[in-house]
Amino acid sequence: GYSPLKQINTLNAKKLRVAWTFSTGALRGHEGAPLVVGNTMYVHSAYPNHVHALDLTKQPYEIKWRYTPKQDPRAVPVACCDVVHRGLNYVEGKILMITLDGQVIGLDANTGKELWKAKNADPAKGATMTGAGIVINDKFIVPVSGGEFGVRGHVTAYNINTGERVWRAYSTGPDEELLLADNFNEAHPEYGRFGEGTKTWPGEEWKTGGGTTWGWYTYDPDLHLFYYSTGNPGTWNPTQRKGDNKWSMTIWARDPDTGKATWAYQMTPWDAWDYDGVNESVLVDLPFNGSTKKALVHFDRNGFGYTMDRTDGTLLTVEPFSYVNWATGIDKATGRPIEDPEKRTRAGEDIKNICPSAMGGKDQQPSAYSPHTGLFYVPTNHLCMDYEGVEVKYTAGAPYVGANVKIYGGPGGHHGEFLAWDPVKGKRVWGIKEQFPVWSGVLTTGGNVVFYGTMDGWFKAVNAHSGEVLWKHKVGSGIIAAPMSYIG
């Protein structure tokens, strides 16, 4: 989320104006950002996943090519939540993308011609694809969505040149399907090691166990590890799946060549609140006790901000960044939440006033870090809920939710806040309260200007140090995408 560009700064941001606009041809949610390579901007849309290549040397632009994949319309009614698409990837003259109906596609970046296709998910079974994935060397590593339909989560690597599947690592199940390295969690056996993907589930519930992988991925080229997180266990009703339900709600570190997992840390064992764990993990080097740590910072839906050592998963700082009452903290010795038993949900009982709500203290909307301030800028929700688990039976392709949930604003009358966060101290530095949840991503810049958008349609530029609003512009809809920057 950081751009080194500094042509726009705290002194001139008030002069910003609209240069041009472009309609994608789709009206549903847009959560990803455009991609600029050289003089071409690649713009994608929500379903039906249009891709447009815009020539930026023309004024204001010219469409070089457009592409719309042929898709299975059965994907639309089973997509949760909304038919979004979180972004394209570029590598070696190719645009790599996924589709809502589970295709993985390679396109010629100059012409838009299809180079190859692979099938990664079956919407007839409730499986879709909404995440962006990541390219690492010669592999395109992609997600799967559908935890609310009992889809068993996985990440899968495809060869960027041929579309051939190289490996697949599941979130739940036997160790050989989880692809655990021999030294998996060796530094932290308290997090769980071998056999946990089955024995922490009753019977064979792991087969419909969720743990889907639709969030954002990151990569450390020095450690040669990529990081991603998994979502909620299937069904939302915890009574039907008593146990830790590993490895749902988990941050994973894997070798991208083999898929082998070096470490994994589960944030919310035996989830009872739908605190889907897929939010981004941002990799930064931070000072701790006189030395520099290779850190991973993750703001989870459960309301806690985690700063971890990304080499082995050691917890460095863990504090709530939003209003939290389901737990009083995280035990750093065990890594487990210290729960308030009165807020644990169960079948047949409507548990009141749980904070945060199932939308989380923050959902998928990605945070960003500024190396100039040493702060993270975090788009958050300020919501609470009532939650009742209900019995549900699994049927392939049918909803597998099993909960009645009522969501409402948290204390104070606002529904969201944009905040600056110190990842070393685990403390809020400043915040801007918003009427609605802040659902856009964030862009920090070398000019010490931070950009984000609001659900009521304001695109804002704020001072990275103080939070002062420098400029804002009203657009035609609520903003849920991530801003980006380029030199035109």
C-alpha positions as CSV (number, residue, x, y, z in Angstrom):
1,G,0.0,0.0,0.0
2,Y,3.0,2.4,-0.1
3,S,4.0,4.5,-3.2
4,P,7.3,6.4,-3.1
5,L,5.8,9.1,-5.4
6,K,5.9,12.5,-3.7
7,Q,4.7,14.9,-6.4
8,I,1.5,15.1,-4.4
9,N,2.3,16.3,-0.9
10,T,0.7,17.9,2.1
11,L,1.1,21.4,0.7
12,N,-0.5,20.8,-2.7
13,A,-3.0,18.0,-2.2
14,K,-5.8,20.6,-1.8
15,K,-5.3,21.4,-5.6
16,L,-6.2,17.8,-6.7
17,R,-8.9,17.5,-9.4
18,V,-10.4,14.8,-11.5
19,A,-8.4,14.2,-14.7
20,W,-10.6,11.6,-16.3
21,T,-12.9,8.7,-15.5
22,F,-13.6,5.3,-17.0
23,S,-16.6,3.1,-16.8
24,T,-15.8,-0.6,-16.4
25,G,-19.2,-1.9,-17.7
26,A,-20.1,-3.6,-14.4
27,L,-22.2,-2.2,-11.6
28,R,-21.3,-4.5,-8.7
29,G,-18.6,-4.1,-6.1
30,H,-15.1,-3.2,-7.2
31,E,-12.5,-4.1,-4.6
32,G,-9.3,-4.3,-6.5
33,A,-7.0,-1.5,-8.0
34,P,-6.0,-0.9,-11.6
35,L,-2.6,-2.1,-12.7
36,V,-0.2,0.1,-14.6
37,V,2.7,-1.4,-16.6
38,G,4.7,1.0,-18.7
39,N,2.1,3.2,-20.6
40,T,-0.8,0.7,-20.2
41,M,-3.4,0.6,-17.5
42,Y,-5.2,-2.7,-17.0
43,V,-8.6,-2.2,-15.5
44,H,-10.7,-5.1,-14.2
45,S,-14.3,-5.3,-13.1
46,A,-16.7,-7.3,-10.9
47,Y,-18.5,-10.1,-12.6
48,P,-18.5,-10.7,-15.6
49,N,-14.8,-9.8,-15.0
50,H,-14.2,-7.5,-17.9
51,V,-10.6,-6.6,-18.5
52,H,-9.7,-3.4,-20.4
53,A,-6.2,-2.3,-21.5
54,L,-6.0,1.5,-21.7
55,D,-3.2,3.3,-23.6
56,L,-2.2,6.1,-21.3
57,T,-0.1,7.9,-24.0
58,K,-3.4,9.0,-25.6
59,Q,-5.4,11.9,-24.0
60,P,-7.0,10.9,-21.7
61,Y,-6.7,7.3,-22.8
62,E,-7.5,4.9,-25.6
63,I,-8.8,1.3,-25.3
64,K,-6.1,-1.0,-26.7
65,W,-8.2,-4.2,-26.1
66,R,-11.0,-5.6,-24.0
67,Y,-11.6,-9.1,-22.8
68,T,-14.6,-10.8,-21.1
69,P,-14.3,-14.4,-20.2
70,K,-17.1,-16.9,-20.8
71,Q,-18.4,-18.0,-17.4
72,D,-20.8,-20.3,-15.7
73,P,-23.7,-18.1,-14.5
74,R,-24.3,-20.5,-11.6
75,A,-21.4,-18.7,-9.9
76,V,-23.4,-15.5,-9.3
77,P,-26.0,-16.8,-6.8
78,V,-23.4,-18.7,-4.7
79,A,-20.8,-15.9,-4.5
80,C,-20.3,-14.5,-1.0
81,C,-20.2,-11.6,-0.5
82,D,-20.9,-9.8,-3.8
83,V,-19.4,-10.8,-7.1
84,V,-16.1,-8.9,-6.6
85,H,-12.7,-9.3,-8.2
86,R,-9.6,-8.1,-6.3
87,G,-7.1,-7.6,-9.0
88,L,-4.9,-8.7,-12.0
89,N,-1.3,-9.8,-12.1
90,Y,1.3,-9.0,-14.7
91,V,4.4,-11.1,-15.5
92,E,6.6,-11.5,-18.5
93,G,4.2,-10.0,-21.0
94,K,1.2,-11.8,-19.6
95,I,-1.9,-10.7,-17.6
96,L,-2.9,-13.4,-15.2
97,M,-6.4,-13.4,-13.7
98,I,-9.1,-15.4,-12.1
99,T,-12.8,-15.5,-12.7
100,L,-15.8,-15.7,-10.4
101,D,-16.7,-19.2,-11.8
102,G,-13.3,-20.6,-10.9
103,Q,-11.1,-20.2,-14.0
104,V,-7.5,-19.2,-14.0
105,I,-6.5,-17.5,-17.2
106,G,-3.4,-16.2,-18.9
107,L,-3.7,-13.4,-21.4
108,D,-1.2,-11.8,-23.8
109,A,-0.7,-8.3,-22.2
110,N,-0.3,-6.6,-25.6
111,T,-3.3,-8.1,-27.4
112,G,-5.7,-9.6,-24.8
113,K,-5.5,-13.0,-26.5
114,E,-6.1,-16.1,-24.4
115,L,-2.9,-18.0,-23.9
116,W,-4.1,-20.7,-21.5
117,K,-6.9,-21.7,-19.1
118,A,-7.2,-23.9,-16.0
119,K,-10.1,-24.8,-13.8
120,N,-9.6,-24.2,-10.1
121,A,-13.1,-24.2,-8.6
122,D,-16.6,-25.6,-9.2
123,P,-19.5,-23.2,-8.6
124,A,-21.9,-26.1,-8.7
125,K,-20.4,-27.0,-5.3
126,G,-20.5,-23.4,-4.0
127,A,-16.9,-22.7,-4.9
128,T,-16.0,-19.4,-6.5
129,M,-12.9,-17.2,-6.8
130,T,-12.7,-13.5,-5.9
131,G,-9.1,-13.0,-4.7
132,A,-6.2,-11.6,-6.7
133,G,-3.6,-14.3,-6.1
134,I,0.1,-13.6,-6.4
135,V,2.9,-14.3,-9.0
136,I,6.2,-15.7,-7.5
137,N,8.9,-16.6,-10.0
138,D,7.2,-19.0,-12.5
139,K,4.1,-19.7,-10.4
140,F,0.7,-18.0,-10.1
141,I,-0.7,-18.9,-6.7
142,V,-4.4,-18.5,-6.5
143,P,-7.2,-18.7,-3.9
144,V,-10.7,-20.2,-3.6
145,S,-13.8,-18.8,-2.0
146,G,-17.0,-20.4,-0.7
147,G,-16.6,-21.0,3.1
148,E,-20.4,-20.3,3.5
149,F,-21.1,-23.2,1.2
150,G,-18.8,-25.7,3.0
151,V,-16.0,-25.4,0.5
152,R,-12.7,-26.9,1.8
153,G,-10.2,-24.1,1.4
154,H,-6.9,-24.4,-0.6
155,V,-4.2,-22.4,-2.3
156,T,-3.0,-23.7,-5.7
157,A,0.1,-22.9,-7.8
158,Y,-0.1,-22.9,-11.6
159,N,2.8,-22.5,-14.1
160,I,2.7,-19.0,-15.5
161,N,3.6,-20.2,-19.0
162,T,1.4,-23.2,-19.4
163,G,-1.4,-23.1,-16.8
164,E,-0.3,-26.5,-15.5
165,R,-1.1,-27.1,-11.9
166,V,2.1,-27.5,-9.8
167,W,0.8,-28.0,-6.3
168,R,-2.2,-27.6,-4.0
169,A,-2.2,-27.1,-0.3
170,Y,-5.5,-27.5,1.7
171,S,-6.5,-25.6,4.8
172,T,-8.0,-28.6,6.6
173,G,-7.4,-32.4,6.5
174,P,-4.5,-34.8,6.6
175,D,-0.9,-33.5,6.9
176,E,0.0,-34.8,3.4
177,E,-2.8,-32.6,1.9
178,L,-1.8,-29.6,4.1
179,L,1.7,-29.9,2.7
180,L,3.5,-29.5,6.1
181,A,7.3,-29.3,6.1
182,D,9.2,-31.6,8.4
183,N,10.1,-28.6,10.7
184,F,6.5,-27.2,10.6
185,N,5.9,-25.0,13.7
186,E,9.2,-26.3,15.3
187,A,9.7,-22.9,16.9
188,H,6.2,-22.8,18.3
189,P,4.8,-26.3,19.0
190,E,2.1,-24.6,21.2
191,Y,0.5,-23.4,18.0
192,G,-0.1,-27.0,16.9
193,R,2.0,-29.3,14.7
194,F,1.1,-32.5,13.0
195,G,-2.3,-34.2,12.8
196,E,-4.2,-31.1,13.8
197,G,-6.0,-30.7,10.5
198,T,-8.2,-33.7,11.3
199,K,-8.2,-34.3,15.0
200,T,-9.4,-30.8,15.9
201,W,-12.6,-31.6,14.0
202,P,-15.4,-34.0,15.0
203,G,-15.6,-36.9,12.7
204,E,-15.0,-35.8,9.1
205,E,-16.3,-32.3,9.4
206,W,-13.0,-31.1,8.1
207,K,-14.2,-32.2,4.6
208,T,-16.6,-29.3,4.6
209,G,-14.5,-27.2,6.9
210,G,-14.2,-23.9,5.1
211,G,-10.9,-22.1,5.7
212,T,-11.1,-20.6,2.2
213,T,-8.3,-18.3,1.0
214,W,-9.9,-15.3,-0.7
215,G,-7.8,-12.5,0.8
216,W,-4.5,-10.9,0.0
217,Y,-1.1,-12.6,-0.4
218,T,2.4,-11.3,0.3
219,Y,5.9,-12.5,-0.3
220,D,9.4,-12.1,1.3
221,P,12.0,-12.8,-1.4
222,D,14.8,-13.0,1.2
223,L,13.1,-15.7,3.3
224,H,11.5,-17.1,0.2
225,L,8.2,-17.4,2.0
226,F,4.7,-16.3,1.0
227,Y,2.1,-15.4,3.5
228,Y,-1.7,-15.7,3.4
229,S,-4.6,-16.4,5.8
230,T,-7.6,-18.6,5.9
231,G,-11.2,-17.9,6.6
232,N,-14.0,-19.1,8.8
233,P,-14.7,-22.8,9.4
234,G,-17.9,-24.2,7.8
235,T,-20.8,-23.9,9.3
236,W,-21.0,-20.7,11.4
237,N,-22.7,-22.8,14.1
238,P,-19.8,-23.8,16.5
239,T,-21.9,-26.4,18.3
240,Q,-21.7,-28.7,15.2
241,R,-17.9,-28.6,15.1
242,K,-16.5,-28.5,18.6
243,G,-12.7,-28.3,18.6
244,D,-10.0,-25.8,17.4
245,N,-11.0,-26.5,13.7
246,K,-7.4,-26.1,12.4
247,W,-6.4,-24.7,10.1
248,S,-9.2,-22.2,9.6
249,M,-8.6,-18.6,10.8
250,T,-4.8,-19.1,10.3
251,I,-1.8,-17.1,9.0
252,W,0.3,-19.5,6.9
253,A,4.0,-19.2,5.8
254,R,4.8,-21.4,2.8
255,D,7.6,-22.1,0.4
256,P,6.2,-21.0,-3.0
257,D,8.2,-23.6,-5.0
258,T,6.8,-26.6,-3.1
259,G,3.9,-25.3,-1.2
260,K,5.4,-26.7,2.0
261,A,4.3,-24.9,5.2
262,T,7.1,-23.7,7.5
263,W,4.8,-22.2,10.2
264,A,1.1,-21.4,10.9
265,Y,-0.7,-19.5,13.6
266,Q,-4.4,-19.8,14.3
267,M,-5.9,-16.5,15.5
268,T,-9.4,-17.6,16.5
269,P,-9.5,-21.3,17.5
270,W,-13.1,-22.8,17.4
271,D,-14.4,-19.7,15.9
272,A,-17.9,-18.9,17.1
273,W,-18.3,-15.4,15.5
274,D,-17.3,-15.7,11.8
275,Y,-14.1,-13.8,12.4
276,D,-12.9,-14.7,9.0
277,G,-9.1,-14.5,9.1
278,V,-8.2,-13.7,5.5
279,N,-7.1,-10.1,6.0
280,E,-3.8,-9.0,4.5
281,S,-0.4,-9.5,6.2
282,V,2.0,-6.6,5.6
283,L,5.8,-7.3,5.7
284,V,7.9,-4.6,7.3
285,D,11.2,-4.4,9.3
286,L,10.5,-2.9,12.7
287,P,12.6,-2.0,15.8
288,F,12.1,-4.2,18.9
289,N,14.3,-4.0,22.0
290,G,17.2,-2.5,20.2
291,S,17.2,-4.8,17.2
292,T,15.4,-5.0,13.9
293,K,12.8,-7.7,13.5
294,K,11.5,-9.0,10.2
295,A,7.9,-8.4,11.1
296,L,4.5,-9.3,9.7
297,V,1.6,-7.1,10.7
298,H,-2.0,-8.3,10.5
299,F,-5.2,-6.6,11.5
300,D,-7.7,-9.4,12.0
301,R,-11.5,-9.5,11.9
302,N,-11.5,-10.6,15.5
303,G,-10.4,-7.0,16.4
304,F,-6.8,-7.6,17.4
305,G,-3.7,-6.2,15.6
306,Y,-0.9,-8.8,15.4
307,T,2.8,-7.9,15.0
308,M,4.7,-11.1,14.5
309,D,8.2,-12.3,13.6
310,R,7.7,-13.5,10.1
311,T,10.6,-15.9,10.2
312,D,8.8,-18.3,12.7
313,G,5.5,-16.7,13.8
314,T,6.6,-15.4,17.2
315,L,4.1,-12.9,18.6
316,L,5.8,-9.5,19.3
317,T,2.8,-7.2,20.0
318,V,-0.9,-8.1,20.1
319,E,-3.5,-5.5,21.0
320,P,-7.1,-4.6,20.1
321,F,-7.3,-2.0,17.4
322,S,-11.1,-1.8,17.5
323,Y,-13.7,-2.1,20.2
324,V,-13.5,-5.8,21.4
325,N,-15.5,-7.5,24.1
326,W,-15.5,-11.2,23.1
327,A,-12.0,-11.6,24.5
328,T,-9.9,-9.6,27.0
329,G,-6.7,-10.2,25.2
330,I,-4.3,-12.7,23.6
331,D,-2.1,-14.9,25.8
332,K,1.3,-14.5,24.2
333,A,2.6,-17.6,25.9
334,T,0.1,-19.8,24.1
335,G,-1.1,-17.6,21.3
336,R,-4.7,-18.2,22.3
337,P,-7.4,-15.6,22.9
338,I,-8.5,-15.0,26.5
339,E,-12.3,-15.4,25.8
340,D,-15.2,-13.9,27.7
341,P,-17.3,-17.1,28.1
342,E,-20.5,-15.0,28.1
343,K,-19.8,-14.0,24.5
344,R,-19.2,-17.5,23.1
345,T,-22.1,-18.4,20.7
346,R,-23.8,-21.7,20.6
347,A,-26.8,-23.4,18.9
348,G,-30.2,-22.4,20.2
349,E,-29.2,-19.3,22.2
350,D,-29.1,-15.7,20.9
351,I,-26.0,-14.1,22.4
352,K,-26.3,-10.3,22.6
353,N,-23.9,-7.5,22.1
354,I,-20.8,-9.2,20.7
355,C,-18.1,-6.8,19.5
356,P,-16.8,-6.7,16.8
357,S,-19.5,-8.1,14.6
358,A,-19.1,-10.8,11.9
359,M,-17.9,-8.0,9.6
360,G,-14.9,-7.7,11.9
361,G,-12.9,-4.9,13.4
362,K,-11.6,-4.8,9.8
363,D,-12.6,-7.0,6.8
364,Q,-10.7,-7.5,3.6
365,Q,-10.1,-3.8,3.0
366,P,-6.3,-3.6,3.1
367,S,-4.3,-1.4,5.4
368,A,-1.0,0.3,4.4
369,Y,2.3,1.2,6.0
370,S,4.4,4.4,5.6
371,P,8.1,4.1,6.2
372,H,8.2,7.8,6.7
373,T,6.0,7.8,9.8
374,G,6.5,4.1,10.9
375,L,2.7,3.9,11.2
376,F,0.0,1.7,9.7
377,Y,-3.2,3.3,8.3
378,V,-6.1,1.1,8.9
379,P,-9.7,1.2,7.5
380,T,-12.0,-0.2,10.3
381,N,-15.5,-1.1,11.1
382,H,-17.2,-0.1,14.4
383,L,-20.0,-2.7,14.6
384,C,-21.4,-5.2,17.1
385,M,-23.9,-8.0,16.8
386,D,-26.3,-10.5,18.2
387,Y,-25.6,-14.1,17.1
388,E,-27.5,-17.4,17.4
389,G,-26.2,-20.7,16.0
390,V,-28.7,-22.9,14.3
391,E,-28.4,-26.5,13.1
392,V,-27.7,-26.9,9.4
393,K,-27.0,-29.9,7.2
394,Y,-24.4,-29.9,4.4
395,T,-25.7,-30.1,0.8
396,A,-23.2,-29.5,-2.0
397,G,-23.9,-26.1,-3.6
398,A,-26.3,-25.0,-0.9
399,P,-25.6,-22.4,1.8
400,Y,-23.9,-23.9,4.9
401,V,-24.2,-21.0,7.3
402,G,-26.2,-22.1,10.4
403,A,-26.5,-18.7,12.2
404,N,-28.9,-15.9,12.7
405,V,-27.0,-12.6,13.0
406,K,-28.1,-9.1,13.7
407,I,-25.5,-6.4,13.1
408,Y,-25.6,-2.8,14.4
409,G,-23.4,0.1,15.3
410,G,-20.9,0.0,18.2
411,P,-20.8,2.5,21.1
412,G,-20.5,6.1,20.1
413,G,-22.9,6.4,17.2
414,H,-20.4,6.0,14.3
415,H,-20.0,2.8,12.2
416,G,-16.4,3.1,11.1
417,E,-13.0,4.8,11.7
418,F,-9.9,5.4,9.7
419,L,-7.0,5.2,12.1
420,A,-3.2,5.4,12.4
421,W,-1.6,2.6,14.3
422,D,1.8,2.1,15.9
423,P,2.7,-1.6,15.2
424,V,5.6,-1.7,17.7
425,K,3.6,-0.3,20.7
426,G,0.3,-1.7,19.5
427,K,-1.4,1.7,20.0
428,R,-3.8,3.9,18.1
429,V,-2.1,7.3,17.3
430,W,-5.1,9.1,15.8
431,G,-8.4,8.4,14.1
432,I,-11.1,9.8,11.9
433,K,-14.6,8.6,12.8
434,E,-16.8,7.9,9.8
435,Q,-20.6,7.5,9.6
436,F,-20.2,4.2,7.8
437,P,-17.7,1.3,7.9
438,V,-14.5,2.3,6.1
439,W,-14.4,-0.4,3.4
440,S,-11.8,0.9,1.0
441,G,-8.1,0.0,0.9
442,V,-5.4,2.6,1.7
443,L,-2.6,4.2,-0.2
444,T,0.3,5.8,1.6
445,T,2.8,8.0,-0.3
446,G,6.2,9.5,-0.3
447,G,4.6,12.9,0.0
448,N,3.2,12.0,3.4
449,V,-0.4,12.0,2.0
450,V,-2.7,9.0,2.7
451,F,-5.6,8.2,0.5
452,Y,-8.8,6.3,1.3
453,G,-12.5,6.2,0.4
454,T,-15.8,6.0,2.3
455,M,-19.0,4.1,1.8
456,D,-20.9,7.4,1.3
457,G,-18.7,8.2,-1.7
458,W,-15.9,10.5,-0.4
459,F,-12.4,10.0,-1.7
460,K,-10.1,11.6,0.8
461,A,-6.5,12.7,1.1
462,V,-5.2,13.1,4.7
463,N,-1.9,14.2,6.4
464,A,0.0,11.0,7.4
465,H,1.3,12.6,10.6
466,S,-1.8,14.3,11.9
467,G,-4.9,12.9,10.1
468,E,-5.9,16.3,8.9
469,V,-8.2,16.1,5.9
470,L,-6.3,17.9,3.1
471,W,-8.8,17.3,0.2
472,K,-11.9,15.3,-0.6
473,H,-13.9,14.6,-3.7
474,K,-17.4,13.1,-4.0
475,V,-17.7,10.2,-6.4
476,G,-20.8,8.4,-7.8
477,S,-20.9,5.5,-5.4
478,G,-19.5,4.1,-2.2
479,I,-15.8,3.3,-2.4
480,I,-14.6,-0.2,-1.5
481,A,-11.6,-0.4,-3.8
482,A,-7.9,0.2,-3.0
483,P,-6.4,3.5,-4.4
484,M,-3.2,3.3,-6.5
485,S,-0.8,5.8,-8.0
486,Y,1.3,6.2,-11.1
487,I,3.2,8.8,-13.1
488,G,1.2,9.8,-16.2
